[in-house]
Amino acid sequence: MLDINDEEIKMRQHVNPLSKVFNDIEPIPHLKDIFNDHTKPLHLDIGCGSGNFLINLAKHNKNWNYIGLEIREKLVNKSKSKLKDESIDNLFFAFGNAEYLIEDCIGKFPEI
């Protein structure tokens, strides 16, 4: 954080999603391996950041399952560590380029 004239300014790290660094992903497991009830509707949040919004949403709406995708690994790790302190079984965070993650797991989503 920068301190300019006694004002605190937050600067966020940006990444290039086209970088070859993000070509390789850790596949998202099948939904039945992630969630207790994989038949619930699925909310996919692309660019979930620090995960606070999804954690609150998952806590207050147990009728849905949630997957948060984020390209900044540090934020995904923080989100996952927040989950350890909560009893939330309808939320999963994944690190990587959303294009490749979605391509990998599209067959794992429930059929409509």
SVG drawing of the C-alpha trace seen along z (x, -y; Angstrom):
<svg xmlns="http://www.w3.org/2000/svg" viewBox="-33 -15 38 53">
<polyline fill="none" stroke="black" stroke-width="0.4" points="0.0,0.0 1.1,-3.5 0.8,-6.4 0.4,-9.6 -0.4,-12.7 -1.6,-10.5 -4.1,-8.8 -3.9,-5.0 -4.1,-3.7 -4.4,0.0 -2.8,1.3 -3.9,4.6 -1.7,7.0 -2.8,7.6 -1.9,10.6 -2.0,11.3 -4.4,14.2 -2.9,14.7 0.5,15.6 1.6,19.1 2.1,19.5 -1.6,20.0 -1.9,22.6 -1.6,25.5 -4.3,25.9 -5.1,28.2 -8.4,29.8 -11.5,29.1 -12.8,32.5 -16.2,33.8 -19.0,32.0 -20.0,35.2 -16.4,35.2 -16.6,31.6 -20.1,31.1 -22.2,33.2 -25.2,32.6 -23.9,32.2 -27.5,32.0 -28.1,28.4 -28.0,25.6 -24.4,24.3 -23.3,20.7 -19.9,20.1 -18.1,16.9 -15.3,16.0 -12.8,13.7 -13.9,14.3 -11.1,12.2 -10.6,12.8 -13.7,14.9 -15.5,12.9 -18.7,12.4 -18.9,16.1 -18.3,17.2 -21.2,14.9 -23.4,16.1 -22.7,19.8 -23.3,19.3 -26.7,17.7 -27.9,19.7 -27.5,23.4 -29.8,24.3 -26.9,23.7 -23.4,24.9 -20.7,22.3 -17.4,22.5 -15.1,19.4 -12.5,19.2 -9.5,16.8 -6.3,16.3 -4.4,14.9 -3.1,18.0 -2.4,16.0 -6.1,14.9 -7.3,18.5 -5.0,19.7 -6.4,17.0 -10.0,18.0 -9.3,21.6 -7.8,20.8 -10.9,18.8 -13.0,21.9 -11.1,23.9 -12.6,21.7 -16.2,22.1 -18.5,25.0 -19.4,24.4 -19.9,27.5 -21.3,25.8 -18.3,23.8 -15.1,24.6 -12.3,22.3 -10.1,23.0 -6.9,21.3 -6.2,20.8 -7.3,19.2 -11.1,19.4 -11.0,20.2 -9.1,23.4 -10.8,24.3 -14.3,24.0 -13.1,26.0 -11.8,28.7 -14.9,29.0 -17.8,28.3 -18.6,32.0 -18.7,32.1 -21.5,29.6 -25.0,31.0 -27.1,31.4 -30.1,29.2"/>
</svg>
